[in-house]
Each structure stands twice: as C-alpha cells, then as structure tokens.
C-alpha cells in the first residue's frame, strides 16, 4: 500500500519506542520471531488479553502490520487519528463487518500483514477462549499463511475490568504458520481446531517465558 515518508518513518519510530517501553518498563520477552513471514501477505492470529495487544504484537515484527479495530474507536478524538495512522481497519461488528472484511482481503492480497483476534473479544480471565470461525472465509479467500501468536501478561497489565494499565511482565511467542496449502486441505472444523491449538501452544510457551523472567527478576 502506498504510504508517505512521514507515515513510514512515524511507524518505525513508534515501533522503536514501543520496544523500549516493553523491555524497560514491562520486562518484555519475545520468542519465535523467525516465524514471521519475510514477504507477502499473512493473517496474524493472536489471543486477546488487553488493549495492549495490537502494539504488543506489532512491535515484535520488523514488517509493518495492519490491525482490525471496532468502528466505535474511530469516533474517539485523538485515538481516531492515531489508529488510522497505524493502518487500523474499522470493523462494524453490529452490521456484520462486510466493508472491513473486504478491506482486510484487499490488504492481504496486496502482500500486507493483518492482525486479528479470533476469540472476538478480550479475555475475562487471562485464558484463551474458544475461537470464532469468522476468520475462515478470509483465510481461504486470501490464500496467505496464518501466523499464530500467544500473549501473556497483558491481562495482568490491563484487564478489561480496569480503566488504567499497571505494571506486569509481558511475553509474546510467535509460532509456525499454517501454510495456504494446509489451509486448503483442511475442513473448516479442522482448521478452527488447528489454529486454536497453535495459539494455545504459543500462549502456554509465553506464560512459561513470562514466569521464568519474573523469577529471575526477584
């Protein structure tokens, strides 16, 4: 997608800043960065723990990432400009989100990475909830890899019951992608189960990584 020099430099600067804050303030640990696709489109599928999740996943990748965001966020002054600058795609969940899904497909076919949260909403208890099947149509039509990501610690840092974030150790794990030919060979039920298991595996590893980091800091 065409972007101005200001957009490119601004995104890179924000990513560096987010990495510094993540490591220095939250003790962020990351594993599996070698699994990021180096080129072409990719549907990034992560568990959803808090408002931290989009920048938390984005800062682990050297490529620019697009994000899905509910359309109501685009009506908040200041936030609207920021998330638009960061390539967020508005999704009207009450209206079915057709326009957002079309834009998602467009960006994937243009060779972009797009982050989604297949659980559909933030966790209530820090665990991975069952995935919703809405991503399957996009996965099949886009013919791009599905990249599983596990996040841990973001729930403790900013649970949905809290208005403000707090300090907590964070960890992100990127897992091996489900390749397009594997997607095509699976039934919808098998694909849903496979992606869910890979996200669960990444989350479990992220939890171990975070716990190990926490023990070392004591």
PyMOL commands that set and color helices and strands:
alter all, ss='L'
color gray80, all
select helices_A, chain A and resi 5-26+33-35+53-58+71-75+79-85+98-109+135-142+154-157+180-185+188-217
alter helices_A, ss='H'
color red, helices_A
select strands_A, chain A and resi 29-31+42-46+65-70+88-91+113-116+145-152+171-174
alter strands_A, ss='S'
color yellow, strands_A
deselect
rebuild
show_as cartoon
